[in-house]
């Protein structure tokens, strides 16, 4: 009972510290931190605001978004691109926020695998890694977003009639996405380095309670979900191309990235388990060797030897990767997210074909 109360008190103290530090977190997290709507509805509001701004500008500049012809209804390029951009922006912001909050919900599980105070000392569950260089990443994203926007959308200024409002909307959203991507890469890089250092110095591996380390597998599955989700929404940009060698290649690329992130995130824990397991097996086998040498002189040597052999077999059977079947099923189900855009396209096309009759 006292242990439970102590654990709850530590979690409460951590939540209070996070609440204070999160007010100085990086900008993308402060959007959700100060929003009164909750995480999901904040992301949905971002979707509505960006999408609504596009529709308003398109209406002012008389940009056709849906064309009707004898062959049916067709969605124009600007609307498809705007839809993909708004979905990508809101989804990327939400999935990163959701992942971080679910990590914090596992505070107790992480704490059981680490030395006392390690989570706070290494800022494991904080939003902003101490070593993150966000200013250079922001400038990189800004420059890349502006350069890419000019290449992609300059024709809106050269067309007759020109659509400067549409051009500015596309530039603004693309630049925001590029900045968010560059900052996300920097946050992931520094966060991974910090977590790896924490694991090597503070992780406690109890080979008889190896299931406690499954929290690290769940954590890896969450971060792989980010790649699967971002890959799925990125596929929205290429739906009009259908399934061909390039779009299939894109799906395979994001699938490989998600699996790589899953395995790469767990690799330091895997190495730590292997090292502890090898050391324990070596120690037990030395004990077995000594027990065999004294078997003729000690009356209890046979029983002791049998116990050592059973213990050796148990340690030998300890899994070296910190995940269970449930986590593996989650990763497999997450990978199916990559098929959602293509399934959605088929449903939408079916609806349009029947509405056009």
C-alpha angles and dihedrals in degrees: 000000000000091000091052092050091047091050091049091049092051091049090049092050090049091050090052091050091048092049090056097043094043091065086069095041122123116291099259091058094044089060088065095034094060098034115106092205102076126247100287096044091045089056089046090051089053088052092050095045096049093041092044091051090053093050091048093051092046090052093049093049093041094238112170111233103174123033125201122205141154088274094056137260124335129190112223125235097252092055093047092049093045091049091051092048096049093046091047093050098047094040094049092050093047098045092051092049092046092050093052093048092049089051089056091050086064092057094121093047092051092046092055090060098047139062116266113285094007095121093056096037092054097034089233096165098032120116098229120048111222093233096048113128099206099161095063089042090052092051091047091052092046094052093043092047093050093047093047092045093055091052093046104037109024089102089073087069095044097045122098108264096029120220108206093165092055090046092053092047093052091045093050096049094042092050091049090051093048092049092047090049094049092047091046091054091051092047091049092048096051093038091054092049091050093047092049090052090049092051095049094048107031110022115115114210113200104183091198091054099037091143088076088072092062087093087075089054090052089050091052090049091054093053092047087052088062090060094044091051096045088047091052095051091044088059088064088077090063103039093108088060092063123212108324136139092282098049092043088050090052092052091048090049094055091042090055091046092052093049091045092052090049093053096036093053091054097042097093090051089047091053091048092051092048092050093048091045093050092048093049093047091050091051093048093047090052088053090049091051092052092046091053091051092053096040093105095051104039121067094208095044095101093053092045091048091050091051092049091050091051090049091049091053091050093051091045089056095052109119114242098210118071101231137089133212092272091059091047090052090050092054091048091050091047090054089059088066086080089069094054097087092052093046090047091050091053091050092047092048091050090051094047092048092052095042090052093058 
